[in-house]
Amino acid sequence: MPTETTRDGDAHRHPTQCDVEAGALSAAVSAIFARLGVADAYAVRVADALVDADLEGIPSHGVMLVPMYVQRLRSGSVTPAARAAVVSDQGGCVVLDAANMLGQLSAFQATALARDRARQHGIGAVAVRNAFHFGAAGLYARTLARDGCVGVVMSNTRPLMPAPGGAQSMVGNNPLAIALPGADEIPIELDMAMSASAMGKIRLAAARGLDLPPGWATDAQGNPTTDAVAALSGMLLPAAGAKGFGLAFMVDLLCGGLSGGGTGAAVRPLYGNSATPYNCAHFFLALDVAHFRDPAAFAHNASAAAAAVRGSDRAPGVERIYSPGELGWATRCRHGSRCSVERVVLAEIVSVARALAAPVPSSIANLIDSQP
């Protein structure tokens, strides 16, 4: 059986996908959120953030999340609020209470706040509690880098991974993103979960009938498995064993500990009981490069180092070496304003939109309605 790859952008479009114009996709998704009480401008921001992940070749963090978001908005475990409340403000350090609003909105608020405080103090740190899933962490780190800051963004999730040698999920696969300002258009960015793979990629593999690479997950009994469906009832395995587990543990405590929010099992499952708040926590750190050294010199050094990686000697059979952050950028450049979306996901988005009497762009409606 074919095996799932780590990122859709490094392969041709899968037969289960269809090609969609990003603007039309965002319009369809934002109309859904607006029908559920999210103010129009904020609905667009959330939709654009989800579509951005699809454009980067990360469908696990893209519009496939819309049906789950809709369920939670309907149940009340996610609210249509637009602004998180300031709980504590100590200048360079701020704590926000997101009160279960859409994670992208509290994340954009925290990103802007961290940037502004970094410009004042050199360092801006924002912790967010009572938060919800915010999509791809790299989007916010990349935004800080474009504004002249080193951006560090992280979140915790419900326990998904065992400790080395363990048979019980103890910590989430807690994502971490770091982005640096560069001297050219190629991003310098790391965006990773602490597991060998994100849960969303396993869901995609299961939907496509693909096997998983060895070392990604276990089944419900804790046995290593390459069966994506079995893995949905099992555990994720940490990237690099004890190192990945240790990093995930620290991210969990940084996010939940500094914000006063949930850690460990206090963070609830994202799927399943949609009426129970997710209760995750986020942490955003901005370092204003200008407070440390000449920003142009820093950017030049960073881009030169990335270029050296791309120009390094290749192993036999390798056509191209990517610097961290380049692959998503290359995927976006290759596909322009279009992205590949699972047909079943697109059909569900259209179904939800029509049930809410939300407008669906004709280009998307025709793709679905033309299928037998």
N, C-alpha and C positions, 0 to 999 in steps of 0.2 A: 504494500500500500504506500502511496506517496506520503512524504513527511512534511509537516508544517515548517516553514522558514521563519526566521526571526523578525523579518519586517517585509511587508508586502511590496515596498518600493524597490526591493532588490530582485524582483522577478516580474514576468509578464502578468497581465491581468488574468486572474483565475476564472475558469469557465462559469463559476457561480456568481460572478460579479457583472455589473453593468457600468458603463461610463456615463458620468453625470457632470453637468456644469456646476461648479462650486457655488456660484451666486444663486442659482435656482434651488439648490439643495438647502442653502442657508435660509432662503426665503420660506421654504416649506417648513423647516424646523422652527424658525422664529415665530411663524404664524401659529403653530401648535402651542408654544409656550405662552404667547400672548392670549390665546383663548383660555388658558388656565390661570390667568390673572397676573402674569408677569408683564410689567410695563414694556411698551413696544421697544424702546431703545435698549433696555436690558435684555429682552428676549433676543434681540439681534446679537448682542455681545456673547450670550451663551451659545447661540447657534453658530456664530462665526468661530468660536473656540473649538467646538466639536468638529466642524468641517476642516479647520486647520489641521487637526490630527490626521484626518483622511488624506489631505493634501500632502502631508509629510510621510505618508505610507504607514501610518499607525492606526489601522481601523479599529483595533481593540479599544482605543480611547476616543473614537469618533462617533458618528451618528448612530452606530449600533447601540449606544447607550440611551437613545431617546425613549424607547418604550419603557425602560426601567425608570427613567426620570419622570415620565408621564404618570406611571403608577404611583410613584411617591408623591407627586404634586396632588394627585387625586385623593390619596389617603390622608394627606396632611402631615406626613412625616418630613416633607420638604415644603417650605413656604415660598410664596412668590415675592417675598421682601426683597428690596433692592440694596439696602445698606446694613452692614454689621455695626453693632454698638461698640463704642470704645469703653473698655472695662478699666484699663490702666494706661496712663500716658506719662512716661518718665523721660521724655525727650527722644533719645535714640532707641528706646525700647517701648513697645506698645503691645497691649493685649486687646484683641477683639473678640466679641461674642457674636458668632454668625447666626445663632438662633435657628439653625437648620435651613438656611436659605440655600439656593443653588450655589454650589461650590465655586463655579467660575466667577460669580459676582463678588463673593467675599475675597476670592483670590486676586482679582484685579484691583479691588480696593486695597488689600494688603500690599500688593506689589507697588502701587503708586505711593502709598504711605511710607514703605521702606525706602523707596527712592528719594522721596522728599526729605526724610530724616537723615539719610546718608549725605545728601548735599549740605545739610546744616551741620552735621556732627561727624561726618566721615563714615559713620556706620549707622545703619538703620535696621532694626530687628523687629519683626512683627510676628507674634504668635496668635493663632486663631483657634478658639474652642467651639464646641457645638457645631462643627462644620460638616459639610457634605462633600462627596466626591467632586474633585475639580478638574477632571480630565487629565491631560498630559502636563506633567510638572515643567517640562522643558519650555512650554509657551511662556511661562511667567519668568523663568530665569533668562530666557532669550530677550524678553522685553526689557529687563533690567540692564542687560549687556548693551542693548541698543541705546540706552540712556546713559552710557558711560560708567556703569557700575559692574562689578563682579556680582553676579546673582546666584544665590544658593536657595533652593526651594525644596521642601520635603513634606511628606504627609505620612500618617500612619493608616493602617487598614486593620480589619479584623484578623485574628490569628489564622494564619494559613500554612505556616511552616513549623516543623519540629526542630528542636535543638539537635545538634549532632548526636546521633545514637538514640534519639527519642522517638516515640511513637504517638505523640500528642502535639497538636498545633499549639504553639506557644507565642508566636509573634507574626505580625503581618509581613508581606513582602515589600513593605514600606519604600515608596519611590523617593529617589534623590536626583535632583538636577542641578548642575553647575554650568554657568555660561560666563564667558569672558568677552570683553570688547575686543574686536579685531580691527585690522587695517584694511580689510577688503570685505566683499559681500558674503564670503563663506563663513557660516557661524562656527564658533568654537564652543562646543557644548557637549556635555554628558547628561543623558537622561536615562536612568535605569531603575528597574525594580531590583530588590535584593534577592529575589528568587531567580532561578535559571530562566524563567519566563513569566510574563504577566498572566494573570488568570484570564484576562480578556482574549489572549492569544490561544489559550486552551479551549475557550468557548468557540472561537472561530474554527479551530481544527476539528472540534466535535461536529460543528454544523456542516463542515465541508467533507466529513468522512475521512479525515487525514490522521495518520499516526503522529505521535509526538517523538521528538528525538529522545534517546535515552538520557536519563538524568534530570528530566524536567519535573516529574511528579510521581506520586504514589497512588495506589487505589485506596479504597476505604479501610482495608486491613493493614495499610502501611507498607505494602509491597511495591517496589519500583514498577512502573508501568509505562508503556508507550501508547496505551489505549486512551484517547482523549476523553471519551465518554466516561470511562472508569475514573479518570483523573478528576472529573468534576465533583465526585463524591469523596475524593481523597485529599492529599496534601500536596502543596508545592514544595520543591526541594530548594534549599538556599543555593545561590550562586557561590561557587568556590567554597562550599562546605561551611566550616566554622567561621570563616571570614565574612561570608554573606550573612550568616545568622547574627554575628556580632554587630555588624553595621545596622541591620534591621532593628535589633534590640535598642541600639543607641538612638536611632531615628525615632522610634516609638516614644522613648523617654524624653527626647528633646521636644517633640511636637506636643504630646499630652502633658508632660511635666511642666514645661514653661508656660503653657496656656492655661493650666488648671483643667484641662479637658480629659477625654477618655484615653486610656492606654490598655494594651492587652485585650482581654475579653470584654472590656467595657465598650470597645468599638464593635458594633453589631454587623451582621452580614449585610452586604450590599443588595443581594438578591434574596428572595424568600419572603419574609414577613415585611411587606412594604409599609406597614403602619408603624413600625418601630424606627425611631430616628437612628441614623447611621452612627452619629456621635464620634466622628473622627476628629483629628486636630491637624493643623498645618503650621509650618514655620517658614518664614521668609527672611532672608538676610541679604542686605545690599551693602556693598563696600564701594564707596565713591573713589575711583582710581585717582582722581585729581588731588585727593587728600594724602596720597601716598607718594606719587611721582608724576612726571609729565605723562598725560594720557596718551599722547601720540606715540611716545616711545614705548609705553606698555603695549599698546595695540600692535605696533610694528613687531615687537618681540614675540607676542603671542601668535600672530599670523605667520611669522617666519618659522616658528616651531611647528605649526600645523603643516605648512608647506613642506618642511623637511620630512615629516611623516609620510605625506603623500608621495614624495619623491624617493623614498627609501627603496632598497632592493626588494624585489618581489620573489616569493617562493615559486617553485615550478608550478605552472598551471594557473597562477593568479594573474588576472588581467589588470586589476586596479586596487590600490590601497587607499582607503578612506581615512581622513582625519576625523576625530570625534566631532559629531554634529554635521558632517558633510553629507552623509547619505540622505538624510531627510531633505536637505536643501537641494541635492541633486534630483531627488524624486519630484520635488515641487517644480524644479526647472524643466524636467522632462515632460511633465504632464500639464504644465501651465495652469490654466484656471479650471481644469477638469480633474476629477478624482474617481477612483473605482470604489463602488459600494456593493456589498452583497445584495443580490436581487431580493432575497427574502427580507432583508432589513429595509430596503426601499419600499417593498410592498407593505410592510407593517407601518412604516411612517405614513404612507398614503392612506392606509386604512384608518389610522388614528386621526389624521387630519380631517378626513371626511366625516368621521363620527363626531368630531367637534365642530363641523361646519367651517373649518379653516381652509383658506384657499390653497390649492396645489398648483404650482406652475405647470403649464400644459406639457412642457418638455419632459417632466417627470411623470405626470399622469399618463402620457402616451406610452412611455416605456413599460409601465405596469399593465395598462389596459390592453396593450397589443399582444400580451402573452396569452397562450391558450389556457 
